[in-house]
Amino acid sequence: MSIWQRQKRPEISEGAAFRHPQPGAVTETARVLSLCSDPLGIPHVRFMVSYEKSERTILEDGPRILSLTAFASRYREPSAA
């Protein structure tokens, strides 16, 4: 695969979870609560986020909201969480 080809984005749906690795063996996991659109029709993701280190949850926060595009660019790895 060429470096210019985009990888197919995993489907973002309610209940799905995605990870974003952080430095220092910390993993940021986002669990999708809902999908909605703002008054301008821009899709958004409402989610809870947790930070884990060595299988132990350090912090859980939310709910948070990001545009679907911003969410997909940050949380690229599907998670079983």
Contacts in CASP RR format, 6 or more apart in sequence:
PFRMAT RR
TARGET T0000
AUTHOR 0000-0000-0000
METHOD contacts of the structure
MODEL  1
MSIWQRQKRPEISEGAAFRHPQPGAVTETARVLSLCSDPLGIPHVRFMVS
YEKSERTILEDGPRILSLTAFASRYREPSAA
9 72 0 8 1.000
9 76 0 8 1.000
10 16 0 8 1.000
10 18 0 8 1.000
10 76 0 8 1.000
10 78 0 8 1.000
12 18 0 8 1.000
12 32 0 8 1.000
12 35 0 8 1.000
12 45 0 8 1.000
12 68 0 8 1.000
12 71 0 8 1.000
12 72 0 8 1.000
13 32 0 8 1.000
13 35 0 8 1.000
14 32 0 8 1.000
14 33 0 8 1.000
14 34 0 8 1.000
14 35 0 8 1.000
15 31 0 8 1.000
15 32 0 8 1.000
15 33 0 8 1.000
16 31 0 8 1.000
16 32 0 8 1.000
16 78 0 8 1.000
17 29 0 8 1.000
17 30 0 8 1.000
17 31 0 8 1.000
17 32 0 8 1.000
17 78 0 8 1.000
17 79 0 8 1.000
17 80 0 8 1.000
17 81 0 8 1.000
18 29 0 8 1.000
18 30 0 8 1.000
18 32 0 8 1.000
18 71 0 8 1.000
18 75 0 8 1.000
18 76 0 8 1.000
18 77 0 8 1.000
18 78 0 8 1.000
18 79 0 8 1.000
19 27 0 8 1.000
19 28 0 8 1.000
19 29 0 8 1.000
19 30 0 8 1.000
19 75 0 8 1.000
19 77 0 8 1.000
19 78 0 8 1.000
19 79 0 8 1.000
19 81 0 8 1.000
20 27 0 8 1.000
20 28 0 8 1.000
20 29 0 8 1.000
20 30 0 8 1.000
20 74 0 8 1.000
20 75 0 8 1.000
20 76 0 8 1.000
20 77 0 8 1.000
21 27 0 8 1.000
21 28 0 8 1.000
21 77 0 8 1.000
22 28 0 8 1.000
22 51 0 8 1.000
24 53 0 8 1.000
25 53 0 8 1.000
25 54 0 8 1.000
26 51 0 8 1.000
26 52 0 8 1.000
26 53 0 8 1.000
26 58 0 8 1.000
27 51 0 8 1.000
27 52 0 8 1.000
27 53 0 8 1.000
28 49 0 8 1.000
28 50 0 8 1.000
28 51 0 8 1.000
28 75 0 8 1.000
29 49 0 8 1.000
29 50 0 8 1.000
29 51 0 8 1.000
29 52 0 8 1.000
29 79 0 8 1.000
29 81 0 8 1.000
30 47 0 8 1.000
30 48 0 8 1.000
30 49 0 8 1.000
30 71 0 8 1.000
30 74 0 8 1.000
30 75 0 8 1.000
31 47 0 8 1.000
31 48 0 8 1.000
31 49 0 8 1.000
31 50 0 8 1.000
31 81 0 8 1.000
32 45 0 8 1.000
32 46 0 8 1.000
32 47 0 8 1.000
33 46 0 8 1.000
33 47 0 8 1.000
33 48 0 8 1.000
33 63 0 8 1.000
34 45 0 8 1.000
34 46 0 8 1.000
35 43 0 8 1.000
35 44 0 8 1.000
35 45 0 8 1.000
35 46 0 8 1.000
35 68 0 8 1.000
36 43 0 8 1.000
36 44 0 8 1.000
36 46 0 8 1.000
37 43 0 8 1.000
37 44 0 8 1.000
38 44 0 8 1.000
42 67 0 8 1.000
42 68 0 8 1.000
43 67 0 8 1.000
43 68 0 8 1.000
44 65 0 8 1.000
44 66 0 8 1.000
44 67 0 8 1.000
44 68 0 8 1.000
45 65 0 8 1.000
45 66 0 8 1.000
45 67 0 8 1.000
45 68 0 8 1.000
45 71 0 8 1.000
46 63 0 8 1.000
46 64 0 8 1.000
46 65 0 8 1.000
47 62 0 8 1.000
47 63 0 8 1.000
47 64 0 8 1.000
47 65 0 8 1.000
47 66 0 8 1.000
47 71 0 8 1.000
48 60 0 8 1.000
48 61 0 8 1.000
48 62 0 8 1.000
48 63 0 8 1.000
48 64 0 8 1.000
49 60 0 8 1.000
49 61 0 8 1.000
49 62 0 8 1.000
49 64 0 8 1.000
50 57 0 8 1.000
50 58 0 8 1.000
50 59 0 8 1.000
50 60 0 8 1.000
50 61 0 8 1.000
50 81 0 8 1.000
51 57 0 8 1.000
51 58 0 8 1.000
51 59 0 8 1.000
51 60 0 8 1.000
52 58 0 8 1.000
66 74 0 8 1.000
END
